[in-house]
């Protein structure tokens, strides 16, 4: 069973101008319609939009993946009548990959551009892992415009680095190890990280972790640039969202596995405690990969929350 100690060992191993959305050709489409959004600084973002007429749901993805990690939930929510918008963060998936600019102010501005250009209103905004930080920064920087509910799934939306005033965090050396691993033999390193830490393949799950599941997440990860994958480690590890949690002033659902290694359960609990209207649902013994390993329950919990 993977523990925070083995996570440390694995990570340290790495040390030895706004425009209208454009519909892409059918061949480029994934689930629903594929859109190309141009951000205020000219970066093209790949967006998937089911275009339904029901309540809108906007979903941001985990590091080092892309929008496809939400495909199961997007399919089910769309079938239930919701309009679902997912997108690849800059530097990841099919979006543009600039050399720099990987910080949460820019990520929140990108999210604002996606919301504006897709025209969603009264949306539920859901962030998975690193995506949780985008959700919180969107509220503090853009006042949660057009958003009426928020969801945080295994979210890094508190403060991940261990300090004197944040004892529930993770030693900073872990994140340095991750960066070193990414910058060296990225494919081999990320395969191990996704299998043994993110998904925690040795842990019992409702949907057992298979090699195919590892391969699919690794394929997503390899679509990202090395620069973005590395720089985002600093972004999610070193950004302290604690002062911003009070800016989230809408009903919020927090889903978190009690055996989550990359974002310890104590972080999820503290996140919920920092948001006035938050409700925490514990997933006993579940890993960080709950969007896949507990996909049916995650979908049910999200759907019930969005519909309420």
N, C-alpha and C positions, 0 to 999 in steps of 0.2 A: 504494500500500500504506500502510495506517495505521501510524504509528509512535508511540512515546511522545511525541515532539515534537508530532505533530499532535493527539494526545490532550490534551496540555497546551493547545494552541491552541483546540481545540474547547471544552474545559472552561472556559478563561478567557473564552471568548466570553460566558458567562453573567454576567460581571462588568460589560462596557460597559453468694371463698368457694366451694369446689369442689362441683359437682353431677354427677348422672348424665348421661351423654351421651344426647342425644335424636335419634332418626332423623327427618330432615326429609321432607316430602312428596316423592313421586316426581318432581314437576316440578322440584324443586331439586337432584335428584341428578345428579352427574357420572359419573365412572367408579366402579363399585361402589356402596356406600351412602354417602349424605351424612349426616354427623353434625353436631350442634351441641354443642360442648364449652363449658362455662362455667368460666372460670379462677377461681383463688382470689380475685381482685379483681373478679370479676363481668363480665369481658369475654367476649363470645361469639366463639368461633373456629369457622370452617368447616373441617370435616375430611372427607376422602374415605378410605373404608376398604373394601378388597375383601373383607374378612371371610373370607379363605381359611384353611385349617387348617394350612398349612405354616409354615415359619420366618417370623418377623415382620421387616418392613423398615419403618423410619420415615424419611421423607425431608423435609428442610427446604429451602426454595427461595431463589433469588437475589433480590437487589434489582434492579429495582423491580417484580418479577413476582409470581406467586402459585403455588399448588400445581399448576396446569395445565401448567407447564413440564416437569413430570415425567410427563406422561400417557403418552408412548411407553414409557418405562422401566417405569412402573407396569403398563401393559397386558402387556408382555412378561414381567415378573417374576411377575405374577399368573397368566398362562397357564402358567408353569413350576411353579406350585404354591405360590408364596409369598404370604403375607398382606402387603399393602402399605398403609401409612397415610401419606397426605400431608395437609398443611393449609396454610391461608392465615395467614401471620403477622398479628398484630394490626396494624391500619392498612392492610392490603393485601387485595385480592381481595374476598371475601364476608364477611370477618370484621369485627367492630366496629372503629370508627375513633375512638378517644379522642383528645383534644386533645394529650396528652403521655404520658410514660411509655415512651419508646422507647430502652431501654438493654438491655444483654445480660443483666443479672441478671433483669429482667422477662421477656425472651425465653426464657431458660433455665427460668424458673418455668413459663411457658406450655407449653414443651416437656414438662416434667415432668407437667403436668396432662393433656396429650394422651396421654402414655404411660400414666399411671395410669388415666385414664377409659376408654381403649380396651382396657385389660387386657393389653397385649402384654407378653411375657416373652422373655428370651434374644434380644433384637432386635438387628439391625444398624441402626445410626443413621448416616444419610448426609446430609451437608450440602453444598449447592452454593453457591459464592461466599460471600455474606454468611452463608448458612446454616451454613458451616463454623465461624464464630465461635460460633453457638449450640451446635454439637456440643461444642466445646472447653469452653465455659462450663458446659454441662450436666455434664461430667465433673468440673470443679473445684468446682462449686457443689452438685451432687446426687450426686456420687460414681459417676456412670455407672450409676445404678440401673436394673436390668432390661436392660442393654445388654451384649452380649458381643463385638461387633465395631463398627468405625467406618469410614466412608468419607468422604473429602474430595475434592470435585470442583471444580477451579478455585477452591479455598477461600481466603477472606480470614480465615485462622485463625492469623496470625502477628502482624505489625504493618505496616500499609499506609503510614503516613506516614514520609517520609524525615527522619531526624535524624542527629546525629553518630554515634550508636551503632547506627543502622539505615540504612546507605547504600543498601540495596537497595529502599528504599521510594520513594514518589511524593511530589513536592513538595506541601506543604499547600495551595498556591494552587490546585491542580487541584480539590481537594475544595470549596474556597470557590466556585470557578467553577461546579461542578455544582449546588451549592445555589442559586446565583443563577439558573442556567438553569431549574431546577425551579420556582422561585418566580415566574418571569416567564412566558414563553410555553411552558408545560410540554409540551404535545403536540408542538410543532415541535422543541423542544430534545431531548426524549427520543427522538423518531423518528430524529434524526441520531445521537444517542449509541448507540442500539441497533443501527442499521445499520452505522455506521462504526467503532465501538469495541467494543461488546459482541459482536456477531456478526462484525464485520470483513468486510463483504460483498465487498471486493476481493481477499480471500485465497482461494486454492483450498481446497476442502473436499470431503469425501466426499459430503455433502449440500449442494449449492450454496445459498447464501443467496438466496432469492427475495423479491420484494416481499410475497408472502403471508406468509412467515415473519416479516418485519419487522412487518407489520400485526398478526399474531397476538400477538407479544410486546408491541407498543405497546398493544394492547387490554387485555392483562393489566396493564400499567403504569398505564393510565388508570383502573383500578378502585381504585387506592390513593388515599389522601388526600394532599393537598399537604403537610400537616403531617408525616405519617409518612414520605413520600418524602424530604423535606428533612432531618428529624431523624435518619433512619437513615444519612445520609451521615456525619454526625458520629460516630454510633455505630460504624460499621465502619471509619472512617478513623482515629479517635483512640483506639480500644481496643487496648491492647498485650497480646496473648495469649501472648507468649513465656514468661512465668513459669508459665503454666498448662498448657503442652503436656505437661509431665511427668505431669500428672494423668490423661492418656489412657493407661490401662494395659491396653488390649486390642489385639488385632491390628487394624491400620489400613491401609487402602488409600488412597493419594493419587494421583489422576489429574489431570494438569495439562498444558495446551498450552504448548509452548515459545514460541509467538508471542502469548501472552496479554498484553493491554495493561492492562486494569483491575487485574489481579492478576498482576504479572510472574512468570515462571517461577521466578526466584530466590526469590520468596516461597514458592512451592510446595515447592521443594527444601529451604529452611530449615525449613519446617513439618515435612516428613518427617524431617528430621534431629533435630528436637526431640522426636519421639515414639519411644519405645524399640522398639516392635514395628511400626513403619511400613514399608511398601513403596511406593516411588514408581514410577509408570509414566508415562513421558514420551509426549506426543502431539506428534510432530515437526510444527512449523509450524502447529499448531492454535491457534485463537483461544479467547477466553474462553467463547464460545458452544458448547462441545463437546457439551453435552447435546442440542443440535439438530444441529449441523453434523457431529458424529461419533457420532450417536445409536446406531447399531448396535454400534460398538466399545465405547462407554461401557456399554451394556447388557450385552454379553458379559463385559466385565471385572468389572462389578459382580456379575453372576449367578455367575460362577465363584468370586469371592471369598466371596459369601454362602453358597454351597453347600459350600465347602471346610471 
